[in-house]
């Protein structure tokens, strides 16, 4: 099982931060698209599919945002 603490040979740098920002923007774009489709579709099956997908993307966006904030905190404390 993996350790929750980072090992001394691992380095978290700006590349990790940038990669997570790009992922966050991508998931946010998908969330907005699915929300748009959810409110503009009239098919019951489509409503269910877009509703479930929207909730899943919302949870993913929140998780990605927390990861971005954690990496930003790690980078800022590493400079001190």
QUITAHU-V514605 format. One line per field, one symbol per residue. ss: DSSP state (~ for helix, > for strand, _ for the rest). psi: psi as a letter, one per 30 degrees, with the letter a starting at -180 (. if undefined). burial: + if it has 9 or more other C-alpha atoms within 8 Angstrom, else -. Layout:
ss->???
psi->???
burial->???
This chain:
ss->_____________~~~~~~~~~~~~~~~~~~~~~~~~~~~___~~~~~~~~~~~~~~~~~~~~~~~~~~~~~~~~~~~~_
psi->klkfkklffkkkafeeeeeeeeeeeeeeeeeeeeeeeefflfkeeeeeeeeeeeeeeeeeeeeeeeeeeeeeeeeefff.
burial->-----------+---++--++-++--++-++--++-++-------++--++-++--++-++--++-++--++-++-----
